């Protein structure tokens, strides 16, 4: 069964991967901040949309 907790965990997984990707790169001019930011935003968006879908649909 899908729950809001599962939606939040899914979003946290993607956001944490984005933060880890940002930290592992280190400092410098070749740092890829854009893709790390997109991963973090993807995690937040997935958690938000999935929680709205779970809340709105009684069949899930």
C-alpha positions as CSV (number, residue, x, y, z in Angstrom):
1,X,0.0,0.0,0.0
2,X,1.3,3.5,-0.9
3,X,1.4,6.0,1.9
4,X,2.6,9.6,2.3
5,X,5.6,8.3,4.3
6,X,6.7,6.3,1.2
7,X,6.4,9.5,-0.9
8,X,8.5,11.4,1.5
9,X,11.1,8.6,1.6
10,X,11.2,8.5,-2.2
11,X,11.8,12.2,-2.3
12,X,14.5,12.1,0.4
13,X,16.4,9.4,-1.5
14,X,16.7,11.5,-4.6
15,X,17.5,14.7,-2.7
16,X,20.2,12.9,-0.6
17,X,21.7,11.5,-3.8
18,X,21.9,15.1,-5.1
19,X,23.5,16.3,-1.9
20,X,26.0,13.5,-2.0
21,X,26.8,14.1,-5.6
22,X,27.5,17.8,-4.8
23,X,29.7,16.9,-1.9
24,X,31.7,14.2,-3.6
25,X,32.8,16.6,-6.4
26,X,34.8,18.7,-4.1
27,X,35.7,22.3,-4.9
28,X,36.9,23.7,-8.2
29,X,36.0,25.2,-11.5
30,X,34.8,21.9,-12.9
31,X,32.2,21.4,-10.2
32,X,28.8,20.4,-11.7
33,X,26.4,22.3,-9.5
34,X,23.6,22.3,-12.1
35,X,23.0,18.5,-12.1
36,X,23.2,18.3,-8.3
37,X,20.6,21.1,-8.0
38,X,18.3,19.3,-10.5
39,X,18.6,16.1,-8.5
40,X,17.6,17.8,-5.3
41,X,14.7,19.6,-7.0
42,X,13.6,16.3,-8.6
43,X,13.5,14.7,-5.2
44,X,11.4,17.5,-3.7
45,X,9.0,17.5,-6.7
46,X,8.6,13.8,-6.7
47,X,7.8,13.8,-3.0
48,X,5.3,16.6,-3.4
49,X,3.5,15.2,-6.4
50,X,3.4,11.6,-5.1
51,X,2.0,12.7,-1.8
52,X,-0.7,14.8,-3.5
53,X,-1.6,11.8,-5.7
54,X,-1.8,9.5,-2.7
55,X,-3.8,11.9,-0.7
56,X,-6.3,12.6,-3.6
57,X,-6.8,9.0,-4.7
58,X,-8.6,6.7,-2.4
59,X,-7.7,3.6,-4.5
60,X,-3.9,3.9,-4.1
